[in-house]
């Protein structure tokens, strides 16, 4: 991959991977990287109140609601 190919969009998931966390921590510093560790899903695979529009819904079952919300925006 080069800087002149692709879309320029990069997916980072610092809460779910050590490499992604280290990348964010390298840019923001370890103390500030903690703010990026946002996980609005509980151990049952349901959205928590951190995602109030979808709280209590299973993440897979919420897909259609999420898509509808995004389209309305």
C-alpha atoms as a printed R data frame, in Angstrom:
   type eleno elety resid chain resno       x       y      z
1  ATOM     1    CA   UNK     A     1   0.000   0.000  0.000
2  ATOM     2    CA   UNK     A     2   1.210   3.492 -0.801
3  ATOM     3    CA   UNK     A     3  -0.006   6.961  0.122
4  ATOM     4    CA   UNK     A     4  -1.340   7.509 -3.379
5  ATOM     5    CA   UNK     A     5  -3.550   4.406 -3.524
6  ATOM     6    CA   UNK     A     6  -6.767   3.437 -1.819
7  ATOM     7    CA   UNK     A     7  -9.442   5.614 -0.250
8  ATOM     8    CA   UNK     A     8  -7.416   7.182  2.545
9  ATOM     9    CA   UNK     A     9  -9.855   5.735  5.076
10 ATOM    10    CA   UNK     A    10  -8.325   3.605  7.817
11 ATOM    11    CA   UNK     A    11 -10.259   1.546 10.351
12 ATOM    12    CA   UNK     A    12  -8.831   1.666 13.876
13 ATOM    13    CA   UNK     A    13 -10.265  -0.294 16.805
14 ATOM    14    CA   UNK     A    14  -7.996   0.437 19.770
15 ATOM    15    CA   UNK     A    15 -10.351  -1.256 22.233
16 ATOM    16    CA   UNK     A    16 -10.060  -4.551 20.341
17 ATOM    17    CA   UNK     A    17  -6.481  -4.893 19.192
18 ATOM    18    CA   UNK     A    18  -3.040  -4.272 20.636
19 ATOM    19    CA   UNK     A    19  -1.657  -2.995 17.321
20 ATOM    20    CA   UNK     A    20  -4.475  -0.471 16.921
21 ATOM    21    CA   UNK     A    21  -4.099   0.639 20.541
22 ATOM    22    CA   UNK     A    22  -0.343   1.130 20.131
23 ATOM    23    CA   UNK     A    23  -0.920   3.193 16.992
24 ATOM    24    CA   UNK     A    24  -3.398   5.473 18.760
25 ATOM    25    CA   UNK     A    25  -1.199   5.653 21.883
26 ATOM    26    CA   UNK     A    26   1.776   6.585 19.707
27 ATOM    27    CA   UNK     A    27  -0.152   9.489 18.209
28 ATOM    28    CA   UNK     A    28  -2.098  10.674 21.262
29 ATOM    29    CA   UNK     A    29   0.073   9.424 24.127
30 ATOM    30    CA   UNK     A    30  -0.874   6.534 26.413
31 ATOM    31    CA   UNK     A    31  -2.900   8.705 28.818
32 ATOM    32    CA   UNK     A    32  -5.030  10.202 26.033
33 ATOM    33    CA   UNK     A    33  -5.438   6.853 24.262
34 ATOM    34    CA   UNK     A    34  -7.654   5.635 27.113
35 ATOM    35    CA   UNK     A    35 -10.354   8.045 25.896
36 ATOM    36    CA   UNK     A    36 -10.555   6.032 22.659
37 ATOM    37    CA   UNK     A    37 -11.463   2.809 24.479
38 ATOM    38    CA   UNK     A    38 -15.187   3.083 23.917
39 ATOM    39    CA   UNK     A    39 -17.157  -0.161 23.844
40 ATOM    40    CA   UNK     A    40 -20.946   0.336 24.091
41 ATOM    41    CA   UNK     A    41 -21.629  -3.430 24.007
42 ATOM    42    CA   UNK     A    42 -22.073  -5.657 27.067
43 ATOM    43    CA   UNK     A    43 -20.992  -9.262 27.566
44 ATOM    44    CA   UNK     A    44 -24.322 -10.455 26.098
45 ATOM    45    CA   UNK     A    45 -23.764  -8.677 22.788
46 ATOM    46    CA   UNK     A    46 -26.313  -5.959 23.540
47 ATOM    47    CA   UNK     A    47 -25.847  -2.223 23.302
48 ATOM    48    CA   UNK     A    48 -25.500  -0.467 26.655
49 ATOM    49    CA   UNK     A    49 -26.868   2.932 27.637
50 ATOM    50    CA   UNK     A    50 -23.688   4.395 26.095
51 ATOM    51    CA   UNK     A    51 -25.583   3.907 22.806
52 ATOM    52    CA   UNK     A    52 -28.973   5.140 24.040
53 ATOM    53    CA   UNK     A    53 -30.824   4.837 20.722
54 ATOM    54    CA   UNK     A    54 -30.043   1.114 20.627
55 ATOM    55    CA   UNK     A    55 -29.662   0.216 24.332
56 ATOM    56    CA   UNK     A    56 -30.750  -3.325 25.122
57 ATOM    57    CA   UNK     A    57 -30.753  -4.433 21.476
58 ATOM    58    CA   UNK     A    58 -28.543  -7.255 20.253
59 ATOM    59    CA   UNK     A    59 -25.856  -5.792 17.992
60 ATOM    60    CA   UNK     A    60 -26.780  -8.019 15.036
61 ATOM    61    CA   UNK     A    61 -30.511  -7.474 15.412
62 ATOM    62    CA   UNK     A    62 -29.932  -3.712 15.667
63 ATOM    63    CA   UNK     A    63 -28.325  -3.523 12.211
64 ATOM    64    CA   UNK     A    64 -31.525  -2.544 10.400
65 ATOM    65    CA   UNK     A    65 -32.303   0.137 13.015
66 ATOM    66    CA   UNK     A    66 -28.774   1.518 12.755
67 ATOM    67    CA   UNK     A    67 -28.915   1.622  8.959
68 ATOM    68    CA   UNK     A    68 -32.290   3.369  9.074
69 ATOM    69    CA   UNK     A    69 -30.911   5.949 11.515
70 ATOM    70    CA   UNK     A    70 -27.826   6.591  9.409
71 ATOM    71    CA   UNK     A    71 -29.889   7.024  6.247
72 ATOM    72    CA   UNK     A    72 -32.145   9.537  8.011
73 ATOM    73    CA   UNK     A    73 -29.125  11.634  8.912
